[in-house]
Amino acid sequence: MKHEDAATRMRFVVELARRLHQYGAAAPRLESAIDSVSARLGLNCNSLSTPTALILSFTDREHGEDALSEHTQVIRLAPGDVNLRRLCEVDEIADRVTAGTLGIAEGARRLRAIHRRRNARNRVYTAAAYGVAAAAVAAILHATWADIAVAGAIGILIGAIALASEGRPRAAASFEAVSALLATLIANAAGAWPVALDVKVVVLAALIVLLPGLSLTTAVRELSTQHLASGVARLAGAMMSLLKLAFGTLAATQIALALHWVPPTATAQPVPNWAQWVALGFGCLSFAVLFQAARRDYLLVMASAAFGYVVAYYGSSAFTPVFGVFLAGLAIGAASNAYARLAQRPGALVREPGVILLVPGSVGFRTLSLMFERDVYQGLDVAFTLIAILVALVAGLLFGDLLVAPRRSL
């Protein structure tokens, strides 16, 4: 690759880092991947990734450590969302460039073309996926059929609001609070008149896609691997999302009380046990849509999400819930790295959906809700559960990396 000038190689690495950040790569994996690709292109690169910025400092190996030859790029970015389809495309381009089968300049052009290309996801399917995920989680929580139906309907509404908020910064800033407020109001109204509901379960299920459990887990993992700047920033962002959701729920509860929307205690029987396994299949399909996986990867993403849940379910039955989460994290971490090595594709295809049903976003939401309700002791008790689950999940993923080493960290 040395026949290409240093500026061209640096531009490719900068474009690669930008795309990995935008498509959801966490700081440890992004920095490791960038450093690895830079080394193959004859560059020394010191990289720093945070949720809102990238700093890349390059030197050409031909000039050694000469400070005069150092080039630094500072890039301001919005926090990225997981997009498995585009992450795979970026990984393939990086592989071809480092293997020498694709020119560096052409590789950079294709990376830019990926971002300029219109997102291929169907907006109707995406909004429906919010509803399916909400209904599936309600079933997994052993809610009633009425709870499942209302949670699914609210989930579709939230999905429509999420799509309408794209490209509108002011709407996006208040999206979580508005969604929580609407979800709680609708659940209270539905429970007060047509049919008795378990409002807390309905609201939790309806908001499940918005809960930043994945961000909390990523933040703790970054902190545990000494990526302190990124970990602290991501943790603060996740906490702000939880605060907005909890405040929206609290405000709606007060409005419902003022309007005398007080649902009676639900007396209907919860759904039978077989329903949670059917719901698990539909929920896994919704996560494949929400993670924007390519159609050919749907079965893999669904199987990964189901695998993580099943390991945690039976591990919790055999041991304790926290140790079950650890076992699931270990299995997903090892499986994702093994898949990446065997298939030569990003392990994120297995890892991200595999942990989605394990992340403790709902526990964090309940913690802040209890705090807002002035139930401090119960809130602290739930907070300790949150910490235990986070530590167990991150420890499992780290042990999985020890069991099977990652491939170029993606």
For each residue, the residues with C-beta under 8 A, 3 or more apart:
1: 4 9 40 41 42 98 100 104
2: 42 62
3:
4: 1 8 9 41 103 104 105
5: 8 9
6: 9 10 43 58 60 62
7: 10 11
8: 4 5 11 12 104 105 108
9: 1 4 5 6 12 13 41 42 43 104
10: 6 7 13 14 43 58 71 73
11: 7 8 14 15 108
12: 8 9 15 16 41 97 104 105 107 108 111
13: 9 10 16 17 34 37 38 41 43 45 56 58
14: 10 11 17 18 56 73 75
15: 11 12 18 19 108 111 112
16: 12 13 19 20 34 37 90 93 94 111
17: 13 14 20 21 30 34 47 49 54 56 75
18: 14 15 21 22 54 75 77 111
19: 15 16 22 23 86 90 111 114 115
20: 16 17 23 25 30 33 34 87 90 410
21: 17 18 25 30 49 54 77 80
22: 18 19 77 80 81 83 115
23: 19 20 80 81 82 83 86 87 90
24: 80 81 82 83 87 348 352
25: 20 21 29 30 33 80 87 348 410
26: 29 30 218 221 222 230
27: 30 31 49 50 222 227 230 231
28: 31 32 221 222 225 227 409
29: 25 26 32 33 406 409 410
30: 17 20 21 25 26 27 33 34 47 49 409
31: 27 28 34 35 47 48 49 227
32: 28 29 35 36 408 409
33: 20 25 29 30 36 37 94 408 409 410
34: 13 16 17 20 30 31 37 38 45 47 56
35: 31 32 38 39 45 47
36: 32 33 39 40 408 409
37: 13 16 33 34 40 41 94 97 98 408
38: 13 34 35 41 43 44 45 58
39: 35 36 42 43 44 45
40: 1 36 37 98
41: 1 4 9 12 13 37 38 97 98 104
42: 1 2 9 39 60 61 62
43: 6 9 10 13 38 39 58 59 60 61
44: 38 39 58 59 60 61 65
45: 13 34 35 38 39 56 57 58
46: 56 57
47: 17 30 31 34 35 54 55 56 57
48: 31 54 55 56 229
49: 17 21 27 30 31 53 54 227 230
50: 27 53 54 229 230 233
51: 79 80 230 233 234 237
52: 76 77 78 79 233
53: 49 50 74 75 76 77
54: 17 18 21 47 48 49 50 73 74 75 77
55: 47 48 72 73 74 75
56: 13 14 17 34 45 46 47 48 72 73 75
57: 45 46 47 70 71 72 73
58: 6 10 13 38 43 44 45 70 71 72 73
59: 43 44 63 64 65 66 69 70 71
60: 6 42 43 44 63 69
61: 42 43 44 64
62: 2 6 42
63: 59 60 66 69
64: 59 61
65: 44 59
66: 59 63 69 70
67: 70
68:
69: 59 60 63 66
70: 57 58 59 66 67
71: 10 57 58 59
72: 55 56 57 58
73: 10 14 54 55 56 57 58
74: 53 54 55
75: 14 17 18 53 54 55 56
76: 52 53
77: 18 21 22 52 53 54 80
78: 52
79: 51 52 237
80: 21 22 23 24 25 51 77
81: 22 23 24
82: 23 24 87 214 291 292 348 352
83: 22 23 24 86 87 291 292
84: 87 88 291 292 293 294 297 301 346 348 349 352
85: 88 89 120 292 293 294 297
86: 19 23 83 89 90 114 292
87: 20 23 24 25 82 83 84 90 91 346 348 410
88: 84 85 91 92 294 297 345 346 349
89: 85 86 92 93 114
90: 16 19 20 23 86 87 93 94 111 114
91: 87 88 94 95 345 346 410
92: 88 89 95 96 345
93: 16 89 90 96 97 102 107 110 111 114
94: 16 33 37 90 91 97 98 107
95: 91 92 98 99 344
96: 92 93 99 101 102 107
97: 12 37 41 93 94 100 102 103 104 107
98: 1 37 40 41 94 95
99: 95 96 102
100: 1 97
101: 96
102: 93 96 97 99 106 107 110
103: 4 97 106 107
104: 1 4 8 9 12 41 97 107 108
105: 4 8 12 108 109
106: 102 103 109 110
107: 12 93 94 96 97 102 103 104 110 111
108: 8 11 12 15 104 105 111 112
109: 105 106 112 113
110: 93 102 106 107 113 114
111: 12 15 16 18 19 90 93 107 108 114 115
112: 15 108 109 115 116
113: 109 110 116 117
114: 19 86 89 90 93 110 111 117
115: 19 22 111 112
116: 112 113
117: 113 114 120
118:
119: 292
120: 85 117
121: 125 126 289 292
122: 125 126
123: 126 127 163
124: 127 128
125: 121 122 128 129 289
126: 121 122 123 129 130 159 163 289 290
127: 123 124 130 131 156 159 160 162 163
128: 124 125 131 132 156 159 289
129: 125 126 132 133 159 285 286 287 289 290
130: 126 127 133 134 155 156 158 159 162 209 286 290
131: 127 128 134 135 152 153 154 155 156 159
132: 128 129 135 136 152 155 282 283 285 286
133: 129 130 136 137 155 208 209 283 286 287 290
134: 130 131 137 138 151 152 154 155 158 205 206 207 208 209
135: 131 132 138 139 148 149 151 152 155 205 279 282
136: 132 133 139 140 279 280 282 283 286
137: 133 134 140 141 151 204 205 208 279 283
138: 134 135 141 143 147 148 151 152 201 202 205 279
139: 135 136 142 143 148 271 275 276 278 279
140: 136 137 276 279 280 283
141: 137 138 201 204 205
142: 139 270 271 276
143: 138 139 147 148 151 198 201 202 205 270 271
144: 147 148 197 198 266 268 269 270 271
145: 148 149 268 271
146: 149 150 195 196 197 266 268
147: 138 143 144 150 151 197 198 201 202 205 266
148: 135 138 139 143 144 145 151 152 205 271 279
149: 135 145 146 152 153
150: 146 147 153 154 186 187 190 191 197 202 206
151: 134 135 137 138 143 147 148 154 155 201 202 205 206
152: 131 132 134 135 138 148 149 155 156
153: 131 149 150 156 157 186
154: 131 134 150 151 157 158 182 183 186 187 202 206
155: 130 131 132 133 134 135 151 152 158 159 205 206 208 209
156: 127 128 130 131 152 153 159 160
157: 153 154 160 161 182 183 186
158: 130 134 154 155 161 162 179 182 183 206 207 209 210
159: 126 127 128 129 130 131 155 156 162 163 209
160: 127 156 157 163 164
161: 157 158 164 165 175 178 179 182
162: 127 130 158 159 165 166 175 179
163: 123 126 127 159 160 166
164: 160 161 168 171
165: 161 162 168 171 172 175
166: 162 163 172
167:
168: 164 165 171 172
169: 172 173
170: 173 174
171: 164 165 168 174 175
172: 165 166 168 169 175
173: 169 170
174: 170 171 177 178 244
175: 161 162 165 171 172 178 179 210
176: 179 180 210 241 244 245 248
177: 174 180 181 244 245 247 248 251
178: 161 174 175 181 182 248
179: 158 161 162 175 176 182 183 207 210 245 248
180: 176 177 183 184 203 207 210 244 245 246 247 248 249 252
181: 177 178 184 185 248 249 251 252 255
182: 154 157 158 161 178 179 185 186 252
183: 154 157 158 179 180 186 187 202 203 206 207 248 249 252
184: 180 181 187 188 199 203 248 249 252 253 256
185: 181 182 188 189 252 255 256 261
186: 150 153 154 157 182 183 189 190
187: 150 154 183 184 190 191 197 199 202 203 206
188: 184 185 191 192 199 252 253 256 261 262 263
189: 185 186 192 193 256 261
190: 150 186 187 193 194 195 197 202
191: 150 187 188 195 196 197 199 202 261 263 264 266
192: 188 189 256 260 261 262 263
193: 189 190
194: 190
195: 146 190 191
196: 146 191 263 264 265 266 267 268
197: 144 146 147 150 187 190 191 202 263 266
198: 143 144 147 201 202 266
199: 184 187 188 191 202 203 263
200: 203 204
201: 138 141 143 147 151 198 204 205
202: 138 143 147 150 151 154 183 187 190 191 197 198 199 205 206
203: 180 183 184 187 199 200 206 207 249
204: 137 141 200 201 207 208 362 365 366
205: 134 135 137 138 141 143 147 148 151 155 201 202 208
206: 134 150 151 154 155 158 183 187 202 203
207: 134 158 179 180 183 203 204 210 211 245 365
208: 133 134 137 155 204 205 211 361 362
209: 130 133 134 155 158 159 290
210: 158 175 176 179 180 207 241 245
211: 207 208 241 242 245 361 362 364 365
212: 215 216 237 238 241 242 361 364
213: 216 217 356 359 360 361 362 364
214: 82 217 218 352 355 356 359 361
215: 212 218 219 234 237 238 241
216: 212 213 219 220 235 238 359 360 361 364 390
217: 213 214 220 221 355 359 360 390 393 394
218: 26 214 215 221 222 234
219: 215 216 222 223 231 232 234 235 238
220: 216 217 223 224 231 235 390 391 394
221: 26 28 217 218 224 225 231 394 397 398
222: 26 27 28 218 219 225 227 228 230 231 234
223: 219 220 226 227 228 231 232 235
224: 220 221 231 394 398
225: 28 221 222 398
226: 223
227: 27 28 31 49 222 223 230 231
228: 222 223 231 232
229: 48 50 232 233
230: 26 27 49 50 51 222 227 233 234
231: 27 219 220 221 222 223 224 227 228 234 235
232: 219 223 228 229 235 236
233: 50 51 52 229 230 236 237
234: 51 215 218 219 222 230 231 237 238
235: 216 219 220 223 231 232 238 239
236: 232 233 239 240
237: 51 79 212 215 233 234 240 241
238: 212 215 216 219 234 235 241 242 364
239: 235 236 242 243
240: 236 237 243 244
241: 176 210 211 212 215 237 238 244 245
242: 211 212 238 239 245 246 361 364 365 368
243: 239 240 246 247 368
244: 174 176 177 180 240 241 247 248
245: 176 177 179 180 207 210 211 241 242 248 249 365 368
246: 180 242 243 249 250 365 368 369 371 372
247: 177 180 243 244 250 251 372
248: 176 177 178 179 180 181 183 184 244 245 251 252
249: 180 181 183 184 203 245 246 252 253 369
250: 246 247 253 254 369 372 373
251: 177 181 247 248 254 255
252: 180 181 182 183 184 185 188 248 249 255 256
253: 184 188 249 250 256 257
254: 250 251 257 258
255: 181 185 251 252 258 259
256: 184 185 188 189 192 252 253 259 261 262
257: 253 254 260 261 262
258: 254 255
259: 255 256
260: 192 257
261: 185 188 189 191 192 256 257
262: 188 192 256 257
263: 188 191 192 196 197 199 266
264: 191 196
265: 196
266: 144 146 147 191 196 197 198 263
267: 196
268: 144 145 146 196
269: 144
270: 142 143 144
271: 139 142 143 144 145 148 275 276
272: 275
273: 276 277
274: 277 278
275: 139 271 272 278 279
276: 139 140 142 271 273 279 280
277: 273 274 280 281
278: 139 274 275 281 282
279: 135 136 137 138 139 140 148 275 276 282 283
280: 136 140 276 277 283 284 306 309
281: 277 278 284 285 302 306
282: 132 135 136 278 279 285 286
283: 132 133 136 137 140 279 280 286 287 305 357
284: 280 281 287 288 301 302 303 305 306 353
285: 129 132 281 282 288 289 298 302
286: 129 130 132 133 136 282 283 289 290
287: 129 133 283 284 290 291 301 302 305 353 356
288: 284 285 291 293 297 298 301 302 305 353
289: 121 125 126 128 129 285 286 292 293
290: 126 129 130 133 209 286 287
291: 82 83 84 287 288 301 352 353
292: 82 83 84 85 86 119 121 289
293: 84 85 288 289 297 298 300 301 349 353
294: 84 85 88 297 298
295: 298
296:
297: 84 85 88 288 293 294 300 301 349
298: 285 288 293 294 295 301 302
299: 302 303
300: 293 297 303 304 349 350
301: 84 284 287 288 291 293 297 298 304 305 349 353
302: 281 284 285 287 288 298 299 305 306 353
303: 284 299 300 306 307
304: 300 301 307 308 332 335 336 349 350 351 353 354
305: 283 284 287 288 301 302 308 309 353 354 356 357
306: 280 281 284 302 303 309 310
307: 303 304 310 311 331 332 335 354
308: 304 305 311 312 328 331 332 353 354 355 356 357 358
309: 280 305 306 312 313 328 357 358
310: 306 307 313 314
311: 307 308 314 315 324 327 328 331 332
312: 308 309 315 316 324 325 327 328 357 358
313: 309 310 316 317 324
314: 310 311 317 318 324
315: 311 312 318 319 323 324 325 326 327 328
316: 312 313 319 320 321 323 324 325
317: 313 314 324
318: 314 315 324
319: 315 316 323 324 327
320: 316 323 324
321: 316 324 325 389
322: 325 326 388 389 392
323: 315 316 319 320 326 327 392
324: 311 312 313 314 315 316 317 318 319 320 321 327 328
325: 312 315 316 321 322 328 329 358 389 392 393 396
326: 315 322 323 329 330 392 393 395 396
327: 311 312 315 319 323 324 330 331 396
328: 308 309 311 312 315 324 325 331 332 354 355 358 393 396
329: 325 326 332 333 355 358 392 393 394 395 396 397 399 400
330: 326 327 333 334 396 397 399 400 403
331: 307 308 311 327 328 334 335 396 400
332: 304 307 308 311 328 329 335 336 350 351 354 355 358 396 397 400
333: 329 330 336 337 351 396 397 398 399 400 401 403 404
334: 330 331 337 338 400 403 404
335: 304 307 331 332 338 339 350 354 400
336: 304 332 333 339 340 347 348 349 350 351 354 400
337: 333 334 340 341 347 400 401 403 404 405 406 407
338: 334 335 341 342 404
339: 335 336 342 343 345 347 349 350
340: 336 337 343 344 345 346 347 350 406 407 410
341: 337 338 344 404 407
342: 338 339
343: 339 340
344: 95 340 341 407
345: 88 91 92 339 340 349
346: 84 87 88 91 340 349 410
347: 336 337 339 340 350 351 406 407 410
348: 24 25 82 84 87 336 351 352 410
349: 84 88 293 297 300 301 304 336 339 345 346 352 353
350: 300 304 332 335 336 339 340 347 353 354
351: 304 332 333 336 347 348 354 355 397
352: 24 82 84 214 291 348 349 355 356
353: 284 287 288 291 293 301 302 304 305 308 349 350 356
354: 304 305 307 308 328 332 335 336 350 351 358
355: 214 217 308 328 329 332 351 352 358 359 393 397
356: 213 214 287 305 308 352 353 359
357: 283 305 308 309 312
358: 308 309 312 325 328 329 332 354 355 389 393
359: 213 214 216 217 355 356 393
360: 213 216 217 363 364 385 386 389 390 393
361: 208 211 212 213 214 216 242 364 365
362: 204 208 211 213 365 366
363: 360 366 367 382 385 386 389
364: 211 212 213 216 238 242 360 361 367 368 386
365: 204 207 211 242 245 246 361 362 368 369
366: 204 362 363 369 370 382
367: 363 364 370 371 379 382 383 386
368: 242 243 245 246 364 365 371 372 379
369: 246 249 250 365 366 372 373
370: 366 367 373 375 376 378 379 382
371: 246 367 368 374 375 376 379
372: 246 247 250 368 369
373: 250 369 370
374: 371
375: 370 371 378 379
376: 370 371 379 380
377: 380 381
378: 370 375 381 382
379: 367 368 370 371 375 376 382 383
380: 376 377 383 384
381: 377 378 384 385
382: 363 366 367 370 378 379 385 386
383: 367 379 380 386 387
384: 380 381 387 388
385: 360 363 381 382 388 389
386: 360 363 364 367 382 383 389 390
387: 383 384 390 391
388: 322 384 385 391 392
389: 321 322 325 358 360 363 385 386 392 393
390: 216 217 220 360 386 387 393 394
391: 220 387 388 394 395
392: 322 323 325 326 329 388 389 395 396
393: 217 325 326 328 329 355 358 359 360 389 390 396 397
394: 217 220 221 224 329 390 391 397 398
395: 326 329 391 392 398 399
396: 325 326 327 328 329 330 331 332 333 392 393 399 400
397: 221 329 330 332 333 351 355 393 394 400 401
398: 221 224 225 333 394 395 401 402
399: 329 330 333 395 396 402 403
400: 329 330 331 332 333 334 335 336 337 396 397 403 404
401: 333 337 397 398 404 405 406
402: 398 399 405
403: 330 333 334 337 399 400
404: 333 334 337 338 341 400 401
405: 337 401 402
406: 29 337 340 347 401 409 410
407: 337 340 341 344 347 410
408: 32 33 36 37
409: 28 29 30 32 33 36 406
410: 20 25 29 33 87 91 340 346 347 348 406 407
